[in-house]
Amino acid sequence: MPKSRIRKKADFTPPPAKQATNIKLTNRSWVAPVMLALFLIGLVWIVVFYVTDGTLPVKSINNWNIVVGFGFIAAGFGVSTQWK
């Protein structure tokens, strides 16, 4: 029986190396403290409003103090989108 020919495989040559691109990494260490601070400020604002029967933190805006407190909390959620 005749022998089959041995096929020589081409040597592997790796593709040319891509040059490193400048990836600018930003330092986002400020995000977590600011986010937590906004959550706490909003929570404290609402709690103080309820505990003082509406006389604090700002008496002249009455029930809008709740909206201000939730505004701080919403801002905290907005900042949390920057967290990586």
C-alpha positions as CSV (number, residue, x, y, z in Angstrom):
1,M,0.0,0.0,0.0
2,P,1.5,3.4,-0.9
3,K,2.2,5.9,1.8
4,S,0.3,9.2,1.7
5,R,2.2,12.3,1.4
6,I,2.9,14.2,4.6
7,R,1.6,17.7,4.4
8,K,3.7,20.3,6.0
9,K,1.8,22.8,8.0
10,A,2.8,26.4,7.7
11,D,4.5,27.7,10.8
12,F,2.4,29.9,13.0
13,T,3.2,33.5,12.9
14,P,1.4,35.7,15.4
15,P,-0.4,38.8,14.1
16,P,1.5,42.0,14.4
17,A,1.2,43.6,17.8
18,K,-1.3,46.5,18.0
19,Q,0.1,49.6,19.4
20,A,-1.2,50.5,22.8
21,T,-3.8,53.2,22.8
22,N,-3.9,55.8,25.4
23,I,-6.8,55.0,27.6
24,K,-7.5,57.8,30.0
25,L,-8.6,56.3,33.3
26,T,-10.3,58.8,35.5
27,N,-10.1,58.6,39.2
28,R,-13.6,58.1,40.5
29,S,-12.8,57.8,44.2
30,W,-15.1,60.8,44.9
31,V,-18.3,59.0,43.8
32,A,-19.0,56.8,46.7
33,P,-18.5,59.4,49.5
34,V,-20.6,62.0,47.6
35,M,-23.3,59.5,46.8
36,L,-23.6,58.4,50.5
37,A,-23.4,62.0,51.7
38,L,-26.3,63.0,49.4
39,F,-28.4,60.0,50.6
40,L,-27.7,60.9,54.2
41,I,-28.4,64.6,53.8
42,G,-31.8,63.8,52.1
43,L,-32.7,61.3,54.8
44,V,-31.8,63.6,57.7
45,W,-33.6,66.5,56.0
46,I,-36.9,64.5,55.8
47,V,-36.5,63.0,59.4
48,V,-35.8,66.5,60.8
49,F,-38.9,67.8,59.1
50,Y,-41.1,65.1,60.5
51,V,-39.6,65.2,64.0
52,T,-39.9,69.0,64.4
53,D,-43.5,69.0,63.0
54,G,-42.5,71.1,60.0
55,T,-40.7,73.9,61.8
56,L,-37.3,72.8,60.6
57,P,-35.1,72.7,58.4
58,V,-36.9,75.5,56.4
59,K,-40.2,76.6,57.9
60,S,-41.2,78.9,55.1
61,I,-41.4,76.1,52.4
62,N,-43.7,73.9,54.5
63,N,-44.3,70.5,52.9
64,W,-41.8,71.2,50.1
65,N,-39.1,70.2,52.6
66,I,-40.1,66.6,51.7
67,V,-39.4,67.4,48.0
68,V,-36.0,68.9,48.9
69,G,-35.1,65.8,50.9
70,F,-36.1,63.5,48.1
71,G,-34.2,65.8,45.7
72,F,-31.0,65.1,47.7
73,I,-31.7,61.4,47.5
74,A,-32.4,61.6,43.8
75,A,-29.1,63.5,43.3
76,G,-27.4,60.6,45.2
77,F,-28.8,58.1,42.7
78,G,-27.7,60.4,39.8
79,V,-24.2,60.4,41.2
80,S,-24.3,56.6,41.6
81,T,-24.4,56.2,37.8
82,Q,-20.8,57.4,37.7
83,W,-19.6,54.6,39.9
84,K,-17.4,52.0,38.2
